[in-house]
Amino acid sequence: MSTVTQIITDAFRQSNLVAVGVEPTAAEQTEALRYLGRIVRSVFGNEAGEQLVPFPIGDTGISRPSGYPGWDQVPDNDWFVPKNTKIVANIDSSVNLFLHPIPNNGSRFGVIDVQGNFATYPVTVTGNGRLIQGAQSIVLDVNSTNSEWFYRDDLANWLKYAPIVIDDTFPFPEEFDDYFISMLAMRLNPSYGVMIDQQSSQMMIRSKTQLRARYKQEEPMMAEIGLLRLSKLAIDRDQWGDNYWPYNPNSMFEKGWPW
């Protein structure tokens, strides 16, 4: 797997901004890292994967409506995080989150600490049959955490891609390095008064097409509630009643319950 540093160095080499065997300066790396982070974030939900759907956990700071979102922490002890979900945490005690047991290649997961209290109330994220950052579980204990991961089926591992730091291993497979190297080179070039050549542009287009094909996901369609015949059609599980109207009435499994 490539490193973030290698992606940045190759981007500088792409347009001959540095000589062979010469590393970009610290200032150049800092600038390129900022651009690369934007590029990686912009890929998700566009070239790769789906948009993240917010899911509230905890009710600290929520005054209206009364009782929203209907649970103190997680919905129940058998609940897991649905695919492509961003946990919006307003917690007043520690929480355990279990990721989807059968994620799609390229599925995403995010957490944001709205109350800024993860140091006081750490959140444990368990891979639930998969790894997350190479471990069975991780602990989020930094206040105001706002991080995102995506799932690589070839590694059975959830990899962190935001925020990205200079010492990270690059989260995408090496076969897509050309796309990110070329995109970063195109972003850097105007500052140096150069343009990327056509050969590099064609390589980027090829790699982009492959990236989109690899991480294409099925997008579920909304179903009429009157057409569903589920094993459990309870107000607290399928519809969430009128108190939780945005919930998608698709299969129970995709909502985070097994039955």
Secondary structure as GFF3:
##gff-version 3
##sequence-region A 1 259
A	DSSP	alpha_helix	4	14	.	.	.	ID=ss1
A	DSSP	alpha_helix	26	43	.	.	.	ID=ss2
A	DSSP	beta_strand	53	57	.	.	.	ID=ss3
A	DSSP	beta_strand	85	89	.	.	.	ID=ss4
A	DSSP	beta_strand	95	98	.	.	.	ID=ss5
A	DSSP	beta_strand	108	113	.	.	.	ID=ss6
A	DSSP	beta_strand	123	126	.	.	.	ID=ss7
A	DSSP	beta_strand	131	132	.	.	.	ID=ss8
A	DSSP	beta_strand	137	140	.	.	.	ID=ss9
A	DSSP	beta_strand	146	152	.	.	.	ID=ss10
A	DSSP	beta_strand	157	162	.	.	.	ID=ss11
A	DSSP	three_ten_helix	174	176	.	.	.	ID=ss12
A	DSSP	alpha_helix	177	192	.	.	.	ID=ss13
A	DSSP	alpha_helix	198	214	.	.	.	ID=ss14
A	DSSP	three_ten_helix	225	227	.	.	.	ID=ss15
A	DSSP	pi_helix	235	239	.	.	.	ID=ss16
A	DSSP	three_ten_helix	241	244	.	.	.	ID=ss17
A	DSSP	alpha_helix	252	255	.	.	.	ID=ss18
###
